[in-house]
Amino acid sequence: MSAKKKTSTKKKVAAKKSKKKVITTKKKTSSKKAAVKKVEKKGAKKVVKKTDDNLTSIESLAKEAKLSGQVARRKLRGAKVNRDAGRWAWPKGSADLKAARAALGL
C-alpha cells in the first residue's frame, strides 16, 4: 500500500508543477473609436533591365558556368578582370570577356 501512496503523491506534485498561473488584464478602452486612416500599400516597382545585344552580362556567364551570380563575381574579382564602367557586362568578342570566361572556367 505504501507504494501506491508514493506514486499518487508524485503524480499530484507533478500536476501542481505543470499548472501555470495565467494572469489576464483588461485594457482600458474608450467608448469613442479613433478614426483609422486607410493607407495604401506601396507595391514593389517592377524594374525593367535594359539589355544590349552587343553585351554579355555576368548573369549569362554565371548560368553557363552553373554558378550563382555572387560566386561568379567573387571569382572575377579574384582574377582582377577588368569591367567596363563598373558594370559586369562586356562587349562580345572583347579581350575582357575572354578573360572573364577563362576565370570562370569556360
N, C-alpha and C positions, 0 to 999 in steps of 0.2 A: 503494500500500500504506500509505503513511503516513496517508492519510485514514481508512482503516479502523481504524487503531490509535487515532486520536483519538476516533472515535465510540465504540469499545468502552470506552475509558478513561472517557469521560464517562458511559457507562451504569453502569460499576462505581462511580464516585463518587456518582452519583445513588442507586444501590441502597444504598450504605452510609449515606447521609444519611437515607434514608426508613425504615431499620430503627431501631426504638426499643427500648431495653433495658427489659425488664419485670422488676421485682423483686417476687417474691412472698414473703410471710412467712406463717408458720403461727401461728395464735393458740393460746395455751395454754388448753386446756380441762380442767376437772377431770373425773374419772371419774364423779362424782355429779352428777346433774342437779338444778338447783334447782327447787323446786316453783313452778309457774306458777299465778298466780291468774287465774281467768276473770272478766273484768269485762264486765258487760252494757253494751251501747251505749245511750246515752241518745238516744232519737229526738227529733226536733223536735216540740214540742207543737203541736197544731192550735189556732189561735186563732179563735174564733168571734166575728165582729164583730156587735155589736148594731146593728140598723138601726131607725130610727124612720121611720114612713111620712110624718110631717109635716116631715121634714128633707130638704134637698137637699145632698148631700155634694160636696166638691171633686172626688172621683173621677168622679161622674156629669157634672159640668160639664166636666171635662178631656176625657172621652170625647166629649162633644157638640162641643167645640171642636177635637177631633182633636189634643190636646196631651198631653204626659206630665204626671203629677201635679206633678213638680218644676218644670216650666216654668210651669204654671198658678199654683202657689203664689208663684213669683217675680213674676209679673205682678200678682197680687193684693197682695203686699207693696208693690210699687212704686206701686200705685194707692191704698195705705193703706185698704183695705177693712176695715171692722170685722168681727170674727168673734166669735161667741158663746162665751164662757167658754173661749177658747183652742182651740176646735175649728174645723176647716174644714168646717162644716156650718151651714146657715141654714134657718130656718122657711120653708115655702113661702109665697110671696106677700109676703115681707118686703122692706123697702127695701134692706137689706143684700144680699139675694140679687139684687135688680135691679142694684145697683152692681157686684156680682161678675160678673154676666153682661155688663154693659157693659165692664168692664175686660178680659174675655176676648174681647170682640168678638162676643158672641152677641146 
